[in-house]
């Protein structure tokens, strides 16, 4: 079997599965080191919230021993006077780096956010010990206030719309998406054969999930324009005016192009849902939002229509923590759509949820998500583990305490930006200067690069003679460099997605040179064939 036949065998795989094959090929003993810039797991960790987390654990154990102390066990802490004891604990442990973080966090929570100190610390202590089921199951009470404040700052540019956003914390953004698709289906908001808009290019699973037998949705691509800074042209947004398109699913900033929607396009989408498409469901995954200055989510401009998904994983270097959140404004069209369902469907849903509430008809969509996440019958054990919620709170508080200085954001953005500049310098071309650019990934269109560097005839040869994944394949096999296949994200065929998050500057120099060297080898082959 020649290489082209082998490549065809793998072309239907998700780029995430293809990546595993490329990794195995890149582990060639003749190549000194494999460079894997495929999956976007960051190679940094947010230090201060973690220092605070571990110190908070010691305080929680001290509180436990105040109630009961026996060999190997202690009691569930008593909240009375806990706030004062906590601040004294921070004063005593000033040698520990987490102490300043915790005391400053307490002052922000009780001051700016107006929460009760004893209530907040009691919730954190009980949560970090993990000695009770999450109550409320959707999200702990003080936790919701703090995470909401974080989302108002980061998703709404500190200017949230009127109303209140309810939150459901989940085991990462992927769990959030799984729960949302399932609940939309169970509640009759999407049906097999429904048309949905997908903002492409897009995170590959969002291309794959709608096609599963579970959903059988018809995908309508709402395409970004590579030649227009990866923005959605007005003509593409106008596709959503079609009432047969039930929902619009997107990643913003996008993956793999790493660009957020421009204010012009946001305004056009806002006008669309206010006028022509008041019933359009919008599902936006905004995991990369914090890498863009002045970011505004669709939930900020179309709160009645939008389900927000956010994950702490990338910004804080916390993929292993699995920290995600779903946000839905209390005043939303989804609850109205459920209330307007046919009577037969309402009766069916009454039966589904009657074991968890005496008034199933009034159960809001976000609470249906919680119940459905545990197949309804196990609703009483729903909820994200409480230690995970503590970590989420501490990550949120770091950003809230940074305030207008945005120190942590500047550090992370500077990190990925320098890697971006190093990569393109090694490629020998100027990297695209895009507005609203997250710089977490970059997409390199190899066919376009081939045309620009060596002419249209060579570019045509690249397109017609070689399989779409051939460049990715040979890059791994011959150079030990693993990148994602951009075509698998509905980006241009024979494009590559480079993660700028998981390697060091010198590695991106090697990747840039490796791409250029391989393109030169294709050029030699083309000239030899002429």
C-alpha positions in Angstrom: 0.0 0.0 0.0 1.6 3.3 -1.1 1.4 6.5 1.1 -1.6 7.9 -0.8 -3.6 4.8 -0.1 -2.6 4.8 3.5 -3.6 8.5 3.8 -7.0 7.9 2.3 -7.6 5.2 4.9 -7.3 7.9 7.6 -9.0 10.9 6.0 -12.4 10.2 7.6 -11.0 10.2 11.1 -11.5 13.1 13.4 -8.2 15.2 13.5 -8.0 14.3 17.2 -7.9 10.6 16.3 -5.6 11.2 13.3 -3.3 13.0 15.7 -2.6 9.8 17.5 -1.5 8.1 14.3 0.7 11.1 13.5 2.3 10.9 17.0 3.1 7.2 16.5 4.7 8.1 13.1 6.7 11.0 14.6 8.3 8.8 17.3 11.0 7.8 14.8 14.3 6.8 16.4 16.1 8.6 13.5 14.4 11.9 14.6 16.0 13.3 17.8 12.8 14.8 19.2 9.1 14.8 18.4 7.4 18.2 18.5 3.7 17.9 19.2 1.8 21.2 18.6 -1.4 19.3 17.9 -3.7 19.3 21.0 -4.1 22.6 22.7 -3.2 21.7 26.3 -1.3 24.7 27.7 2.1 24.2 29.2 1.6 26.8 32.0 -0.3 26.7 35.3 -1.9 29.6 37.2 0.2 29.5 40.4 -1.5 31.8 42.9 -5.0 30.2 43.0 -3.4 26.8 43.4 -1.2 28.1 46.3 -4.4 29.4 47.9 -6.2 26.1 47.3 -3.7 24.0 49.1 -3.5 26.5 52.1 -7.2 26.6 52.3 -7.2 22.9 52.7 -5.1 23.1 55.8 -7.5 25.7 57.3 -10.4 23.4 56.6 -8.7 20.6 58.5 -8.0 22.8 61.4 -11.7 23.8 61.5 -12.7 20.1 61.4 -10.5 19.3 64.4 -12.2 22.1 66.4 -15.5 20.2 66.2 -14.1 16.7 66.8 -10.7 15.3 66.9 -10.0 11.5 67.1 -7.2 9.4 65.7 -7.5 9.7 61.9 -10.7 11.6 61.8 -12.3 14.9 62.6 -15.8 16.5 62.5 -17.8 18.5 59.9 -16.8 22.2 60.6 -19.0 24.7 62.4 -19.5 28.0 60.5 -20.0 30.2 63.6 -17.2 32.7 63.7 -15.4 31.1 60.9 -14.7 34.3 58.9 -12.8 35.8 61.8 -10.8 32.6 62.4 -10.0 32.5 58.7 -8.6 36.0 58.6 -6.5 35.2 61.7 -5.3 32.0 60.0 -4.1 34.1 57.0 -2.3 36.6 59.3 -0.5 33.7 61.1 0.6 32.1 57.8 2.0 35.1 56.0 5.0 33.1 55.1 2.8 31.0 52.8 2.3 32.6 49.4 -1.4 31.6 49.4 -2.2 33.6 52.5 -2.2 37.1 50.8 -4.3 35.7 48.0 -6.9 34.3 50.4 -7.1 37.4 52.6 -7.4 39.7 49.6 -10.1 37.3 48.1 -12.0 37.5 51.4 -12.0 41.3 51.4 -13.1 41.4 47.7 -15.9 38.8 48.3 -17.2 40.6 51.4 -16.7 44.1 50.1 -17.1 44.5 46.3 -19.3 41.4 45.9 -21.2 42.0 49.2 -21.3 38.4 50.3 -21.5 37.3 54.0 -18.0 36.3 55.2 -19.0 33.4 57.4 -21.3 32.0 54.7 -18.5 32.3 52.0 -15.8 30.7 54.1 -18.1 28.0 55.5 -19.1 27.1 51.9 -15.4 27.0 50.8 -14.3 24.9 53.8 -17.1 22.4 53.4 -16.5 22.3 49.7 -12.8 21.7 49.8 -13.3 18.9 52.3 -15.9 17.4 50.0 -17.9 15.9 52.9 -21.3 16.7 51.5 -23.2 16.4 48.2 -23.2 19.6 46.2 -26.1 21.6 47.6 -27.7 23.3 45.6 -26.8 20.7 43.0 -26.6 23.1 40.1 -23.9 25.3 41.8 -23.1 26.3 45.4 -24.7 29.6 46.4 -21.7 31.8 46.9 -19.9 30.1 44.2 -22.6 31.2 41.7 -22.2 34.8 42.7 -18.4 34.7 42.3 -18.4 32.8 39.0 -21.2 35.0 37.6 -19.0 38.1 38.5 -16.1 36.5 36.6 -18.3 35.8 33.6 -19.7 39.3 33.6 -16.1 40.6 33.5 -14.7 38.2 30.9 -17.6 37.4 28.7 -19.4 40.8 28.8 -16.5 43.2 29.0 -17.7 44.3 32.4 -21.0 45.5 31.0 -23.5 42.6 31.3 -27.0 42.9 30.0 -29.9 43.5 32.4 -31.2 40.5 34.2 -29.6 37.5 36.0 -27.6 34.7 34.4 -28.2 31.3 36.1 -25.3 28.9 36.1 -24.7 25.1 36.1 -21.2 24.0 36.7 -20.0 20.9 34.8 -17.1 18.5 34.3 -15.5 20.7 31.7 -16.8 22.3 28.6 -17.2 18.9 26.8 -19.6 17.7 29.5 -21.5 20.9 29.2 -22.0 20.4 25.4 -23.1 16.8 25.9 -25.7 17.8 28.5 -27.0 20.7 26.3 -27.4 18.6 23.2 -29.2 15.9 25.1 -31.6 18.3 27.0 -32.5 20.2 23.8 -33.5 16.9 22.2 -35.3 15.5 25.3 -37.3 18.8 25.6 -38.4 18.9 22.0 -36.3 22.0 21.1 -34.4 20.1 18.4 -35.6 17.1 16.4 -34.1 14.6 13.9 -34.0 16.4 10.5 -33.9 19.9 11.9 -31.5 22.3 10.3 -28.8 23.9 12.4 -26.2 26.5 11.6 -22.6 25.7 12.4 -20.0 28.5 12.5 -17.2 27.0 10.5 -14.3 26.2 10.7 -15.2 24.8 14.1 -14.0 22.4 16.8 -14.4 19.0 15.1 -16.7 17.3 17.6 -19.3 20.0 16.8 -19.2 18.8 13.2 -19.6 15.2 14.3 -22.2 15.3 17.2 -25.2 16.6 15.2 -24.7 13.8 12.7 -25.0 11.0 15.3 -28.0 8.8 15.4 -28.9 10.4 18.8 -29.6 13.7 16.9 -29.6 13.3 13.1 -29.4 17.1 12.5 -28.8 18.7 9.2 -25.8 21.0 9.2 -25.8 24.3 7.4 -22.3 25.9 7.4 -22.1 29.6 8.4 -18.6 30.1 7.0 -15.9 32.5 8.1 -14.0 34.1 5.3 -10.2 33.5 5.5 -9.6 36.5 3.2 -11.6 38.8 5.6 -9.8 38.1 8.8 -11.8 34.9 9.5 -15.0 36.9 10.0 -18.5 35.9 9.1 -19.6 37.9 6.0 -23.0 39.5 6.2 -24.3 37.1 3.6 -23.4 34.1 5.9 -25.1 35.7 8.9 -28.2 36.3 6.8 -28.5 32.6 6.3 -29.7 32.5 9.9 -32.8 34.5 8.9 -34.2 31.3 7.5 -36.8 30.1 10.1 -36.0 26.5 9.2 -32.6 26.8 10.9 -33.5 26.1 14.5 -30.1 26.9 16.2 -26.7 28.4 15.6 -23.7 26.6 17.2 -20.3 28.2 17.2 -17.0 28.6 19.0 -16.0 32.2 19.7 -13.1 32.9 19.5 -13.1 30.3 16.8 -11.1 27.0 16.7 -8.9 26.6 14.7 -8.7 30.2 13.4 -8.6 31.7 16.9 -10.4 34.9 16.0 -13.4 36.3 17.8 -16.5 37.8 16.1 -16.1 41.5 15.2 -18.3 44.1 16.8 -19.9 44.7 13.4 -21.0 41.0 13.1 -22.1 40.9 16.8 -24.4 43.9 16.1 -25.8 42.2 13.0 -26.5 39.0 14.9 -28.1 41.0 17.7 -30.4 42.8 15.2 -31.2 39.5 13.6 -32.5 37.9 16.9 -34.4 41.1 17.8 -36.2 41.3 14.5 -36.3 38.4 12.2 -35.3 35.5 14.4 -36.5 35.9 17.9 -36.8 32.1 18.2 -33.2 31.3 17.2 -31.3 29.2 19.7 -27.6 30.2 20.0 -25.0 27.9 21.6 -21.6 29.6 22.0 -18.5 27.9 23.3 -16.2 30.8 24.5 -13.3 28.9 26.1 -10.7 31.1 24.4 -12.4 34.4 25.2 -10.0 35.5 27.9 -7.1 35.7 25.3 -8.9 38.6 23.6 -8.9 42.1 25.0 -12.4 43.7 25.2 -14.1 40.4 24.3 -17.9 40.3 24.1 -19.8 37.1 24.0 -23.1 36.5 22.1 -24.6 36.2 25.6 -23.8 39.8 26.1 -25.6 41.0 23.0 -28.4 38.3 22.6 -29.0 37.2 26.2 -32.5 35.9 25.6 -31.4 33.5 22.9 -28.0 32.4 24.0 -26.6 29.4 26.0 -23.1 30.2 27.1 -20.5 27.5 27.6 -17.2 28.4 29.2 -14.3 26.3 30.5 -11.4 27.4 32.8 -9.1 24.8 31.2 -7.1 26.7 28.7 -6.6 30.1 30.4 -5.6 28.8 33.8 -3.7 25.7 32.6 -6.3 23.4 34.2 -7.5 20.9 31.6 -7.1 18.1 34.2 -9.5 19.9 36.7 -12.4 19.6 34.3 -14.1 22.9 35.1 -16.9 24.1 32.9 -20.0 26.2 33.3 -23.2 26.7 31.4 -24.9 30.1 31.6 -28.5 30.9 30.7 -30.3 34.2 31.5 -33.4 33.8 33.5 -35.4 35.7 30.9 -34.9 33.5 27.8 -36.7 32.2 24.7 -35.9 28.6 25.5 -38.2 28.4 28.5 -40.8 30.2 26.5 -40.5 27.6 23.7 -40.9 24.7 26.2 -44.0 26.4 27.6 -45.4 26.6 24.0 -44.8 22.9 23.2 -47.8 20.8 22.1 -49.9 19.3 24.9 -48.8 15.8 24.1 -45.1 16.7 24.5 -45.9 18.7 27.7 -47.5 15.6 29.2 -44.5 13.5 28.2 -42.2 16.0 29.9 -44.5 16.1 32.9 -43.9 12.3 33.3 -40.2 12.7 32.8 -39.7 15.3 35.5 -42.5 14.6 38.0 -40.3 12.7 40.4 -38.1 15.7 41.1 -40.7 18.5 41.4 -44.4 18.9 42.1 -44.6 21.5 39.2 -42.7 20.0 36.2 -44.2 22.6 33.9 -42.4 25.4 35.7 -39.0 23.6 35.7 -36.5 25.9 33.9 -34.3 24.6 31.1 -31.1 25.0 33.2 -32.6 22.8 36.0 -33.7 20.3 33.3 -30.0 20.2 32.3 -29.0 19.3 35.8 -31.7 16.5 36.1 -30.9 15.1 32.6 -27.2 15.0 33.5 -28.1 12.3 35.9 -30.8 10.6 33.9 -33.4 12.5 36.0 -33.8 9.6 38.5 -30.4 10.3 40.0 -31.0 14.0 40.2 -30.4 14.0 44.0 -26.7 13.1 43.3 -26.2 15.7 40.5 -23.6 18.4 40.6 -19.9 19.1 40.1 -17.7 17.9 42.9 -17.3 20.6 45.6 -13.5 20.7 45.6 -13.7 21.4 41.8 -16.1 24.3 42.6 -13.5 25.7 45.1 -10.8 25.7 42.4 -13.3 27.4 40.0 -13.9 30.1 42.6 -10.2 30.7 43.2 -9.5 31.0 39.5 -12.4 33.4 39.2 -11.2 35.5 42.1 -7.7 35.8 40.6 -9.2 37.6 37.6 -11.5 39.7 39.7 -8.6 40.8 41.9 -6.5 41.7 38.9 -9.2 44.3 38.1 -8.2 46.9 35.5 -4.5 45.8 35.5 -5.2 42.5 33.9 -1.8 41.3 35.0 -2.5 37.6 34.4 -4.2 38.2 31.1 -1.2 40.2 29.9 1.2 37.4 30.9 -0.7 34.6 29.1 -1.3 36.8 26.0 2.3 37.8 25.9 3.3 34.1 26.1 1.3 33.0 23.1 2.0 36.1 21.1 5.8 35.6 21.3 5.4 32.0 20.2 3.2 33.2 17.3 5.8 35.7 16.2 8.6 33.1 16.5 6.7 30.6 14.3 6.0 33.1 11.5 9.5 34.5 11.6 10.9 31.0 11.1 8.4 30.5 8.3 9.8 33.5 6.6 6.4 35.3 6.2 4.6 37.9 8.2 1.9 36.5 10.4 -1.6 37.8 9.8 -2.3 40.8 12.0 -6.0 40.2 12.9 -8.3 42.2 15.1 -9.8 40.3 17.9 -7.1 37.6 17.6 -6.7 35.2 20.6 -3.4 33.8 19.2 -4.0 30.5 21.0 -3.9 28.7 17.7 -2.9 29.7 14.2 -4.1 28.1 11.0 -1.6 27.9 8.1 -3.1 27.3 4.7 -0.3 25.2 3.0 -1.8 25.4 -0.5 -2.1 29.1 -0.2 1.5 29.3 1.2 2.6 27.1 -1.8 1.0 29.5 -4.3 2.4 32.6 -2.7 5.9 31.3 -2.3 6.4 29.3 -5.5 3.6 30.2 -7.9 0.1 29.2 -9.0 1.3 26.2 -11.0 3.1 24.7 -8.1 0.1 25.4 -5.8 -2.2 23.6 -8.3 0.1 20.6 -8.3 0.0 20.4 -4.6 -3.8 20.4 -4.7 -4.3 17.9 -7.4 -1.5 15.3 -6.9 -1.5 14.9 -3.1 -4.1 13.8 -0.6 -5.4 16.6 1.7 -3.6 15.1 4.8 -0.4 14.4 2.9 1.5 17.5 4.3 0.5 16.7 7.9 1.4 13.0 7.3 4.9 13.8 5.9 5.5 16.5 8.5 5.1 13.8 11.2 6.9 11.0 9.4 9.9 13.0 8.1 10.2 15.9 10.5 8.8 14.6 13.8 6.3 17.5 13.9 2.7 16.8 14.8 0.1 19.4 13.8 -3.7 19.1 13.5 -5.3 18.7 10.1 -7.2 21.9 9.5 -9.5 20.3 7.0 -11.0 18.2 9.8 -12.2 21.4 11.3 -13.8 22.5 8.0 -10.9 24.9 7.5 -9.2 24.8 4.0 -8.0 21.4 2.8 -4.3 20.8 3.4 -4.2 23.5 6.1 -2.6 22.9 9.5 -3.6 24.1 12.9 -0.7 24.9 15.2 -1.3 25.2 18.9 0.7 28.1 20.4 0.0 27.0 23.9 1.9 23.8 24.6 5.5 24.2 23.4 8.3 26.7 24.0 9.6 29.5 21.7 12.5 27.5 20.3 10.1 24.7 19.4 8.0 27.0 17.3 11.1 28.1 15.5 11.8 24.5 14.6 8.2 24.0 13.5 8.3 27.0 11.2 11.6 25.8 9.6 10.2 22.3 9.4 7.2 23.5 7.4 9.3 25.5 5.1 11.8 22.7 4.6 9.1 20.2 3.7 7.5 22.7 1.3 10.9 23.0 -0.4 11.0 19.2 -0.7 7.6 19.2 -2.5 9.0 21.9 -4.8 12.0 19.6 -5.7 9.6 16.7 -6.4 7.4 19.0 -8.6 10.4 20.2 -10.6 11.7 16.6 -11.0 8.3 15.6 -12.5 8.1 18.5 -15.0 
